């Protein structure tokens, strides 16, 4: 008879597909430690099946527009910060793609977003990223700058998408059919994927900016108006990556 430690090693080494057989093999073992291992494995399978069902729910729009070959999800990150660019993501996933744990990027941990970013970039038919600088945001306003970033992201896609699933907005000057979906990043797997690649890309940029302007805490606040960020603005003045139109009410439009 195997020891509990040896059985634990079996469970730890097993793939998800192998868990049902291990549970069947050991669920009649009367030892408390083994029972805990089988119960833990059952919970893991239950959680996995629940996640698979959730992902099926995120495919409603992809199935609704299944007649289109290349369905693209669009989302942006960074409309609200005081500093840094706005970044748009555009993603075309394979027709029957089911990447577990995709969700609105704000609902995921940084570690999970990073993991999913790599999976999305590997599995996607095409990904595009678009940017609008702080200067451009000040020049044409945040909404128009966001549309520009979205158009740039779409323009980088190969093949060209047949339909766009957008998070809430309709993008002007785009001659592809668009479907705006309120809170789409939590309702569509392709929009969710776009939100993740945009979020990870922008966060990485802000971490790099933190190395250039360490006083402002960009690695932590990502350019949003945290108390520490605003205090640094008052002490040091704005940097070249601050949005003048956003901080003008603070009376900090010129660098000290």
N, C-alpha and C positions, 0 to 999 in steps of 0.2 A: 504494500500500500504506500502510495506517495505521501510525503509529508505535506502539511498545509503550506509551508514555504515553497515547495516544489510546484504545488498546484497553483499557487499565486503567480509564480513565474510563468506558468502556462497561460493563465488569463492575461497577464501583462503583455506577453509576446503575441497573443492571438489578434488577428484582424477582426474587424466587425463581422465579417462574413463567417468567421469560425466560431463566434461566440455561442450561437444556438447549439452547436454540437457539444461544446464544453459544458454548457448549462445542463443539457440532457445527461451528459456523462456523470456529473457530480451533484445534481440537485437532490439525490437520495442519500448522499453522504451525511451522516448525522452529526458530524463535527461542526461546532459553532463557527469556527473560522472559515470552513468551506462554505457553509450556508451564507455567510456574509459575502463571500466572493461571488457566489451565484446570484444573490439578490442584487449586488452591485452591477453585475453584467446585465441582468434583466432591466434594471433602470436605465442603463446605457442604451440598450436596444430600444426601449420605450421612447427615450428622448430622441434617438436617431429617427425613429418612425414619425414622431411628431414633427421634427424638422423637415423631413421629406414631404409631409402633408402641407406644411407651411410654404415650402418652395413651390408646390403645385398651385397653391393659391396665388403666388406671385407670377404665375404664368398665364393668368386669365387674359390679359391684353395681348400677349404673344400668340395665344391660341385664337383670340378674336380676329386678329389680323394675319392669320396663318397663310393666306393666299399670297402675301408679300414674301419675296425671297430673303431680303435683307432688312430686318427690323432694327432700327437704331434707337437706343436710349440716350437722352440728353439730360445733363444736370450741371449745376454750377456750385461753386463753393467760394465764399469770401465776399459776399455782398455787404456784410455788416461791419467788418473791421475798420479801424482807423488807419491801418498801414498794410502795405503789401498789395499784390495784384488780386483780381478776381480770376478764377480758373474754371474753365468749362471742360467737361468730359463728354465724349461721345463714344458709345460702344455698340458694336454689332456682335451678338453672340450667335453661335451655331443654332440651327433651328430647334433642336430638342435639348439644348443645354440646360443642365440642372446643377448649378454650383451651390452646394449647401452653405448656409449661413449668410448669404447675401442679404443685405437689408439697407435701409437708410443709414448712410455712413455715420450719422450722429448717434445711432443706437449701438454702435460697435465700439469695442475697445481699440486702442491704437494698435496693439499686437494683432488682433483679429483683422483689422483693416489692412495691415501690412501683409499678412498671410494671404488674404483674399486678393489683394493687388497682384501678387505674383501669379496666382491661379488665373485670374481674369486675363492678364496680359498674355499668358500662355495659351489659354483656350479660345480667346476671342477671334472672330474672323478678322476684325479690324478695330483699332482704338485710335481716337484722335483727342488731342488736348489743345485748348485755345486759351489765350491770356489777354488780359487788359491791364496795362500798367496803372499805377497811381496817377501818373500824369494824364493818361487818357481818361481815366475816371473823372478827374477834375475838369477835363476839357469838355466832355460830352454828357456827363452824369452817369451814375452807377448803372441805371437800367440799360441805357444805350450801349455802355461799355460791356455789359453782360451779354447783350445780343451779339456784339462784335466777337466776343470770345467764343460764343456758341457757334457762330458762322465759321470761325476759323477752325474749330474742332471738327465740324461736319466736313469742311473742305479737305481735311487731311485723311478722310476715310477712303480706303480702297478695298472693296468695291464701293461705289456710290450707294447710299441707302435708298430703299424704295419708300420707306415711311419712317417718320420720326415720332417717337413717344417722348413727350417733353414733361418735365416736372413743372406743371402749372401754367407755363407761359406759351404764347404763340410767337415765334421768332419772325420778325419782319425780314423781307428781302430774301426769302428762301422759297424755292419753287418745288419743294418736296412736300408731299402731304404730311400734315402735322396733327397729332392728337395730344392736346394738353390734358394732363391728368393731375388733379389736385392731390398733393402729397404722394406724387407718383413714385418717389424714391422708396416708399414703403409699400407700394402696390404693384410694381413692375420689376421683374428681375433684371431687365436691361437698363432701366433707369437707376435701379439700385447699384448696378455694376458701374455705371457712369459716375454716380455720386462718390463711389469708393475711390476710383482712380483719380478723380479731381481732388478729393480731400487729401489723399496720401501725397499727391504731387505738390499741392499748396503747402501742406504741413512741412514737407521736406525743404521747400524753398524758405519758409520762415525760420527753420532751424539754421539754415545757411546764413540768413540775414542776421540771426542772433550772434553769429561769430564776428560779423562786421560791426554791429551796433549792440554790444552786450548789455548796455545800461537799461534797455527797454524790456528785456525778458521775452523776446519774440519766440524763443523755443517753447516757452510755457504758454504764453497767451495767444500766439499765432497772429498777433496784430490787433486782437480785439481789445476793447477799452476796459481792461481790468484796472483796479485801483492802483496797483503798482505801475502799470503802464502810463496811466494819466499823471501820476506823480512824477515819473521820469520825464514826461513831456514838459511839465511845468518847470522842472529843474534844468533840463538840458535843451529844451526846444525840439522841434520836429526834425526828423532825418529826411533824406531824399526819397525814402519810400513811404512817407506819410502822405495821406490824402488831404490836401489843403482844404478841400470843400467839406471834409468831414470834421476837421478840427477847428474850423474858423470860429465856432461858438465858444471855444476855449481861449480864443485870443492868441493862438499860437501858430500863426501862418508863416512866420519867418524864423529861420534858424538863428540861434543865439551864437 
